[in-house]
Amino acid sequence: MYLVDEENHIIHDMSFVKYECQIKKIPEDKKRKIHTLDQVKRMVDSNHRPQYNGCRWCLAEYHMFDMTSIFGR
């Protein structure tokens, strides 16, 4: 099962949750559960709006790092 953070557009893998994920800090009204990896792949796809990102600690294979963030816009 996967947990979607609707506020930050992050998807967490509930079978590999780590302390750094800070799942408890996500407001209850901003949480959504999804059950298939296929749906995660569609949500992470660049054509999906809003575009979601995999959590860098528990779903790293679907995490896309924004290189522009290190240069400060």
C-alpha positions in Angstrom: 0.0 0.0 0.0 1.1 3.5 -0.7 0.3 6.8 1.0 -0.1 10.0 -0.9 0.7 13.3 0.7 -1.7 15.7 -1.1 -0.1 18.8 0.4 3.5 18.2 -0.8 2.7 15.8 -3.7 4.9 13.0 -2.3 4.1 9.3 -2.4 5.3 7.0 0.4 5.7 3.2 0.3 4.1 2.0 3.6 6.1 -1.2 3.6 9.4 0.7 3.8 8.6 3.8 5.8 11.5 5.3 7.6 11.7 7.9 10.4 12.8 10.6 7.9 9.5 10.2 6.0 7.7 12.1 8.8 4.4 10.3 8.1 2.8 11.5 11.4 3.2 15.1 10.4 1.0 14.8 7.3 -2.5 16.2 8.2 -5.2 13.5 8.1 -7.3 15.5 5.5 -4.2 15.5 3.2 -3.6 11.7 3.2 -4.9 9.3 0.5 -4.2 5.6 0.1 -3.5 3.9 -3.2 -3.0 0.2 -3.6 -1.1 -0.5 -6.8 2.4 0.3 -8.1 0.9 0.9 -11.5 -1.1 3.8 -10.1 2.1 5.2 -8.5 3.9 5.0 -11.8 1.1 6.9 -13.5 1.1 9.6 -10.8 4.9 10.1 -11.0 4.7 10.3 -14.8 5.6 13.7 -16.2 2.2 14.1 -18.0 0.2 13.8 -14.7 -1.0 17.0 -13.2 -0.3 17.7 -10.4 3.0 15.8 -10.8 3.8 13.6 -7.8 7.2 12.5 -6.6 8.3 9.4 -4.8 9.7 9.9 -1.3 13.5 10.0 -1.3 13.8 7.6 1.6 11.1 5.0 1.2 10.4 5.2 -2.6 13.7 6.3 -4.0 13.3 4.6 -7.3 10.5 7.1 -8.2 12.1 10.2 -6.6 13.2 12.9 -9.1 15.6 15.4 -7.7 15.0 19.0 -8.9 18.4 20.2 -10.0 17.2 23.8 -10.2 16.6 23.9 -6.4 20.4 23.8 -5.7 21.1 26.9 -7.8 18.5 29.1 -6.2 16.2 30.7 -8.7 
